[in-house]
């Protein structure tokens, strides 16, 4: 599975569960994320 951004893990958990139920013997996760300087300020919910 490839997920663009890993935040809470809810997507990874749901997909892994579905894959295992469908017969997958293992599930690997590869996540890419990028935060540029100035894109995030702690305590601020809105996009900068």
N, CA, C and O atoms as a GROMACS GRO file, in nm:
protein
  192
    1UNK      N    1   0.084  -0.116   0.000
    1UNK     CA    2   0.000   0.000   0.000
    1UNK      C    3   0.089   0.122   0.000
    1UNK      O    4   0.192   0.124   0.067
    2UNK      N    5   0.050   0.225  -0.074
    2UNK     CA    6   0.120   0.354  -0.073
    2UNK      C    7   0.021   0.459  -0.029
    2UNK      O    8  -0.087   0.472  -0.087
    3UNK      N    9   0.057   0.534   0.073
    3UNK     CA   10  -0.028   0.642   0.125
    3UNK      C   11   0.052   0.770   0.115
    3UNK      O   12   0.170   0.772   0.150
    4UNK      N   13  -0.010   0.877   0.067
    4UNK     CA   14   0.064   1.001   0.045
    4UNK      C   15   0.107   1.068   0.175
    4UNK      O   16   0.219   1.117   0.184
    5UNK      N   17   0.021   1.070   0.274
    5UNK     CA   18   0.054   1.131   0.403
    5UNK      C   19  -0.002   1.043   0.514
    5UNK      O   20  -0.119   1.005   0.511
    6UNK      N   21   0.081   1.011   0.610
    6UNK     CA   22   0.038   0.932   0.725
    6UNK      C   23   0.007   1.029   0.838
    6UNK      O   24   0.096   1.097   0.888
    7UNK      N   25  -0.120   1.035   0.878
    7UNK     CA   26  -0.156   1.125   0.988
    7UNK      C   27  -0.199   1.041   1.107
    7UNK      O   28  -0.118   1.012   1.195
    8UNK      N   29  -0.326   1.002   1.111
    8UNK     CA   30  -0.374   0.926   1.226
    8UNK      C   31  -0.354   0.776   1.211
    8UNK      O   32  -0.359   0.702   1.309
    9UNK      N   33  -0.331   0.731   1.088
    9UNK     CA   34  -0.318   0.588   1.063
    9UNK      C   35  -0.450   0.520   1.031
    9UNK      O   36  -0.453   0.399   1.011
   10UNK      N   37  -0.559   0.596   1.027
   10UNK     CA   38  -0.690   0.537   1.002
   10UNK      C   39  -0.698   0.473   0.863
   10UNK      O   40  -0.752   0.363   0.850
   11UNK      N   41  -0.647   0.540   0.762
   11UNK     CA   42  -0.650   0.484   0.626
   11UNK      C   43  -0.567   0.358   0.619
   11UNK      O   44  -0.612   0.257   0.564
   12UNK      N   45  -0.448   0.362   0.672
   12UNK     CA   46  -0.360   0.245   0.672
   12UNK      C   47  -0.426   0.129   0.745
   12UNK      O   48  -0.423   0.016   0.697
   13UNK      N   49  -0.483   0.156   0.858
   13UNK     CA   50  -0.548   0.050   0.936
   13UNK      C   51  -0.665  -0.013   0.863
   13UNK      O   52  -0.679  -0.135   0.861
   14UNK      N   53  -0.749   0.070   0.802
   14UNK     CA   54  -0.866   0.019   0.730
   14UNK      C   55  -0.826  -0.062   0.607
   14UNK      O   56  -0.882  -0.169   0.582
   15UNK      N   57  -0.730  -0.012   0.531
   15UNK     CA   58  -0.686  -0.083   0.411
   15UNK      C   59  -0.615  -0.213   0.448
   15UNK      O   60  -0.638  -0.316   0.385
   16UNK      N   61  -0.531  -0.209   0.549
   16UNK     CA   62  -0.461  -0.330   0.592
   16UNK      C   63  -0.561  -0.437   0.637
   16UNK      O   64  -0.546  -0.555   0.605
   17UNK      N   65  -0.661  -0.395   0.710
   17UNK     CA   66  -0.763  -0.489   0.757
   17UNK      C   67  -0.836  -0.552   0.638
   17UNK      O   68  -0.858  -0.673   0.636
   18UNK      N   69  -0.873  -0.470   0.539
   18UNK     CA   70  -0.943  -0.521   0.422
   18UNK      C   71  -0.854  -0.616   0.341
   18UNK      O   72  -0.901  -0.720   0.294
   19UNK      N   73  -0.727  -0.581   0.326
   19UNK     CA   74  -0.635  -0.667   0.252
   19UNK      C   75  -0.615  -0.801   0.322
   19UNK      O   76  -0.612  -0.905   0.257
   20UNK      N   77  -0.601  -0.797   0.454
   20UNK     CA   78  -0.582  -0.922   0.531
   20UNK      C   79  -0.708  -1.009   0.521
   20UNK      O   80  -0.700  -1.130   0.506
   21UNK      N   81  -0.825  -0.943   0.530
   21UNK     CA   82  -0.951  -1.017   0.519
   21UNK      C   83  -0.963  -1.080   0.380
   21UNK      O   84  -1.022  -1.187   0.365
   22UNK      N   85  -0.907  -1.013   0.279
   22UNK     CA   86  -0.911  -1.064   0.142
   22UNK      C   87  -0.805  -1.168   0.112
   22UNK      O   88  -0.798  -1.219   0.000
   23UNK      N   89  -0.722  -1.201   0.210
   23UNK     CA   90  -0.626  -1.308   0.191
   23UNK      C   91  -0.480  -1.267   0.188
   23UNK      O   92  -0.393  -1.353   0.172
   24UNK      N   93  -0.451  -1.140   0.202
   24UNK     CA   94  -0.311  -1.097   0.204
   24UNK      C   95  -0.240  -1.156   0.325
   24UNK      O   96  -0.293  -1.155   0.436
   25UNK      N   97  -0.121  -1.207   0.301
   25UNK     CA   98  -0.046  -1.264   0.413
   25UNK      C   99   0.032  -1.156   0.488
   25UNK      O  100   0.066  -1.174   0.605
   26UNK      N  101   0.059  -1.045   0.421
   26UNK     CA  102   0.131  -0.934   0.484
   26UNK      C  103   0.094  -0.805   0.414
   26UNK      O  104   0.057  -0.805   0.296
   27UNK      N  105   0.105  -0.696   0.485
   27UNK     CA  106   0.078  -0.564   0.427
   27UNK      C  107   0.194  -0.474   0.464
   27UNK      O  108   0.225  -0.456   0.582
   28UNK      N  109   0.259  -0.417   0.364
   28UNK     CA  110   0.365  -0.320   0.386
   28UNK      C  111   0.310  -0.183   0.350
   28UNK      O  112   0.228  -0.169   0.259
   29UNK      N  113   0.357  -0.082   0.421
   29UNK     CA  114   0.310   0.054   0.397
   29UNK      C  115   0.429   0.143   0.365
   29UNK      O  116   0.530   0.141   0.434
   30UNK      N  117   0.415   0.220   0.258
   30UNK     CA  118   0.515   0.319   0.220
   30UNK      C  119   0.445   0.453   0.218
   30UNK      O  120   0.345   0.471   0.148
   31UNK      N  121   0.496   0.547   0.295
   31UNK     CA  122   0.433   0.678   0.307
   31UNK      C  123   0.530   0.787   0.266
   31UNK      O  124   0.647   0.786   0.305
   32UNK      N  125   0.481   0.880   0.186
   32UNK     CA  126   0.558   0.998   0.148
   32UNK      C  127   0.489   1.120   0.207
   32UNK      O  128   0.367   1.134   0.198
   33UNK      N  129   0.566   1.206   0.266
   33UNK     CA  130   0.510   1.331   0.319
   33UNK      C  131   0.616   1.438   0.307
   33UNK      O  132   0.735   1.412   0.317
   34UNK      N  133   0.571   1.560   0.286
   34UNK     CA  134   0.664   1.670   0.276
   34UNK      C  135   0.602   1.793   0.339
   34UNK      O  136   0.489   1.831   0.306
   35UNK      N  137   0.675   1.854   0.428
   35UNK     CA  138   0.634   1.979   0.488
   35UNK      C  139   0.743   2.080   0.458
   35UNK      O  140   0.858   2.061   0.497
   36UNK      N  141   0.707   2.185   0.391
   36UNK     CA  142   0.803   2.289   0.357
   36UNK      C  143   0.811   2.392   0.468
   36UNK      O  144   0.713   2.414   0.539
   37UNK      N  145   0.926   2.455   0.485
   37UNK     CA  146   0.937   2.560   0.587
   37UNK      C  147   0.827   2.665   0.568
   37UNK      O  148   0.805   2.715   0.458
   38UNK      N  149   0.760   2.695   0.677
   38UNK     CA  150   0.652   2.794   0.672
   38UNK      C  151   0.515   2.735   0.643
   38UNK      O  152   0.415   2.806   0.649
   39UNK      N  153   0.507   2.605   0.611
   39UNK     CA  154   0.379   2.542   0.581
   39UNK      C  155   0.303   2.501   0.706
   39UNK      O  156   0.183   2.473   0.699
   40UNK      N  157   0.370   2.497   0.819
   40UNK     CA  158   0.303   2.448   0.940
   40UNK      C  159   0.344   2.534   1.058
   40UNK      O  160   0.461   2.564   1.078
   41UNK      N  161   0.245   2.571   1.135
   41UNK     CA  162   0.270   2.641   1.260
   41UNK      C  163   0.195   2.568   1.371
   41UNK      O  164   0.073   2.555   1.363
   42UNK      N  165   0.265   2.520   1.472
   42UNK     CA  166   0.197   2.450   1.581
   42UNK      C  167   0.083   2.534   1.639
   42UNK      O  168   0.098   2.654   1.663
   43UNK      N  169  -0.031   2.469   1.661
   43UNK     CA  170  -0.146   2.538   1.720
   43UNK      C  171  -0.236   2.606   1.618
   43UNK      O  172  -0.339   2.661   1.654
   44UNK      N  173  -0.198   2.603   1.491
   44UNK     CA  174  -0.279   2.667   1.386
   44UNK      C  175  -0.339   2.558   1.300
   44UNK      O  176  -0.267   2.475   1.244
   45UNK      N  177  -0.471   2.556   1.288
   45UNK     CA  178  -0.539   2.452   1.210
   45UNK      C  179  -0.551   2.490   1.063
   45UNK      O  180  -0.554   2.401   0.977
   46UNK      N  181  -0.558   2.618   1.032
   46UNK     CA  182  -0.580   2.659   0.895
   46UNK      C  183  -0.453   2.642   0.810
   46UNK      O  184  -0.341   2.641   0.861
   47UNK      N  185  -0.474   2.628   0.682
   47UNK     CA  186  -0.362   2.616   0.588
   47UNK      C  187  -0.294   2.751   0.577
   47UNK      O  188  -0.358   2.856   0.573
   48UNK      N  189  -0.162   2.747   0.571
   48UNK     CA  190  -0.085   2.871   0.560
   48UNK      C  191  -0.059   2.900   0.415
   48UNK      O  192   0.004   3.001   0.383
   0.00000   0.00000   0.00000
